[in-house]
Amino acid sequence: MAETDVIVVGGGPAGLSTALFASKNGLDAVAFDTDATWMHKAHLFNYLGIRSMDGDVFLDRAREQATADHGVTLHEETEVTAVEADEEGFVVTAGEEHTADYLVLATGANRDLAEELGCDFTDEDVVDVDVTMETSVDDAYATGAMVRAEEWQAVISAGDGAAAALNILTKEKGEHYHDFDTPADV
C-alpha cells in the first residue's frame, strides 16, 4: 500500500525531527507543513547547543537539514485535511490522497486529526501516548504540544519526534534501533 514509509503532519521541531531521523536511517519520509508553527514567534535561548537563534532561522536550517541533507520530501504550505487508518496503513488527504505505513502527527496544540483518527485522549484532553509517542492507534504517533497540557518546549518536541522515529525504525528493523553518530560517520 505504502506510497511512502512515514507521513509526518507538521513542520515544526517535532515533525522535522521525526522526518529527519526516519529518512536519515533509510525510510522514505514525507512531511506536510502549513508553516503555522509557533517557532515563528520564538527566539531560542534555551535550546541545547544554540546560544541564541531566531525561530525563523532555526526553521530554515532545520528544513534544509531535513530535505537537502537527508532526503525528506517536504510539502510546504500544504494542509492535511483528513487522516484515516485502514488495514494496510494510513491515508492522508492533502489536496490528494497519500498513503503510508506510519503516521506521525506533529500539529502543535491542534488535536483535531488525532481525534478524527480515533486516538485515545487523557483526562487532560491531550493525546494519550506511550513513551515512544505511539497512540492507541497502532503505528500512529503524536508528538509535542499534542501530548502535553501546557508544557510546551521546542527541544522537548524535537525529542518526541526522535522517539517516534526511533520506534518506527525499531519496528521496521526488527530490533531495538538507535541513531548515534560518531566522527567516523562524517
C-alpha positions in Angstrom: 0.0 0.0 0.0 2.6 2.5 1.1 3.3 5.3 -1.3 5.9 6.2 1.4 7.0 4.7 4.7 6.3 7.6 7.0 4.0 10.6 6.7 4.5 13.4 9.1 1.9 16.1 9.6 3.6 19.2 10.8 6.8 21.0 10.1 7.9 22.4 13.5 10.7 20.8 15.6 8.7 17.6 16.3 7.7 17.0 12.7 11.1 17.9 11.1 12.9 15.8 13.7 10.8 12.8 13.0 11.2 13.1 9.3 14.9 13.7 9.5 15.6 10.6 11.7 13.4 8.4 9.6 14.9 9.5 6.3 18.5 9.5 7.6 18.0 5.9 8.5 16.7 4.6 5.2 12.9 5.2 5.4 11.0 7.3 2.9 9.6 10.3 4.8 7.2 12.8 3.6 6.2 15.9 5.7 3.3 18.3 5.2 3.7 21.7 6.7 1.2 24.6 6.8 4.0 26.8 8.2 1.8 27.8 11.1 4.3 26.7 13.8 4.8 28.7 16.9 8.5 28.8 16.1 7.8 31.9 14.0 7.2 33.7 17.3 10.2 32.2 19.1 13.7 33.2 19.8 15.8 30.3 21.1 18.0 30.9 24.2 17.1 27.6 25.9 17.6 25.0 23.1 20.7 22.9 24.0 23.6 23.8 21.7 22.0 27.0 20.4 23.1 30.1 22.3 20.7 32.5 20.5 18.8 32.0 17.3 15.6 33.4 15.8 12.9 30.9 15.3 12.6 31.6 11.6 16.4 31.0 11.2 16.0 27.7 13.1 13.2 26.6 10.9 15.2 27.4 7.7 18.1 25.4 8.9 16.0 22.5 10.1 14.2 22.3 6.8 17.4 22.4 4.8 18.9 19.8 7.0 15.9 17.5 6.7 15.5 18.0 2.9 18.9 18.7 1.4 21.0 16.7 3.8 18.7 13.8 4.4 16.2 13.5 1.6 12.9 14.3 3.3 10.1 15.3 0.9 8.6 18.5 2.4 5.3 19.8 1.1 5.4 23.4 2.3 2.2 25.4 2.9 0.2 22.3 2.5 -2.7 21.5 4.8 -3.7 17.9 5.7 -7.5 17.9 5.8 -8.1 14.3 6.7 -6.4 11.2 8.0 -7.7 7.6 8.3 -6.4 4.2 9.1 -7.2 1.1 7.1 -5.9 -2.4 7.2 -2.9 -1.5 5.2 -1.8 1.7 6.9 -2.8 5.3 6.7 -4.5 7.5 4.1 -3.8 11.2 4.4 -5.6 13.8 2.3 -3.7 17.0 1.4 -5.3 18.1 -1.8 -4.8 14.5 -3.0 -4.5 11.2 -1.1 -1.2 9.9 0.1 -0.6 6.6 1.8 2.0 5.4 4.3 2.7 2.6 6.7 3.2 5.0 9.6 1.7 8.3 10.6 3.2 11.0 12.9 1.1 13.9 14.0 3.0 17.0 14.9 0.4 19.7 14.7 1.1 21.5 17.9 -1.9 22.1 20.2 -4.3 21.3 17.3 -5.5 17.8 18.1 -8.3 17.5 15.5 -6.6 15.0 13.3 -5.8 12.7 16.3 -9.5 12.9 17.3 -10.6 12.1 13.7 -8.2 9.1 13.6 -9.8 7.8 16.8 -6.8 8.2 19.2 -7.5 8.0 22.9 -7.2 11.1 24.9 -6.2 11.6 28.6 -8.3 13.3 31.3 -6.3 16.5 30.5 -7.7 16.3 26.9 -4.3 15.6 25.3 -3.5 12.7 23.0 -2.6 9.6 25.1 0.8 8.2 24.0 3.3 5.7 25.4 7.0 6.5 26.0 7.7 6.0 22.2 4.9 8.6 21.3 2.7 5.8 19.9 -1.0 6.5 20.2 -3.8 3.9 20.8 -3.9 3.6 17.0 -1.2 1.1 16.0 1.6 2.8 14.0 0.2 6.3 14.6 2.2 8.7 16.7 1.6 12.1 18.3 4.3 14.5 19.5 5.0 17.8 21.1 2.1 20.0 22.3 -0.4 17.4 21.2 0.6 15.2 24.2 1.3 17.8 26.9 -1.1 20.0 28.7 0.5 23.5 28.5 4.1 22.1 29.0 5.4 23.0 25.6 9.0 23.5 24.6 10.8 23.2 21.2 13.6 20.9 22.4 11.1 18.5 24.0 9.1 18.4 20.8 12.1 17.6 18.8 12.9 14.8 21.2 9.4 13.5 20.9 9.8 13.4 17.1 13.1 11.5 17.5 11.4 9.0 19.9 8.7 8.3 17.4 11.1 7.9 14.5 13.3 5.5 16.5 10.3 3.4 17.5 9.3 3.2 13.8 12.8 2.2 12.9 12.8 -0.4 15.6 9.6 -1.9 14.2 11.0 -1.8 10.6 14.4 -3.3 11.5 13.0 -5.9 13.9 15.4 -5.0 16.7 15.9 -2.0 19.0 17.3 0.7 16.9 19.4 3.8 17.9 20.8 6.7 16.0 24.2 7.6 17.4 26.7 9.1 15.0 30.4 9.1 15.6 33.2 11.1 14.0 33.8 8.2 11.6 30.3 8.8 10.1 31.2 12.2 8.8 
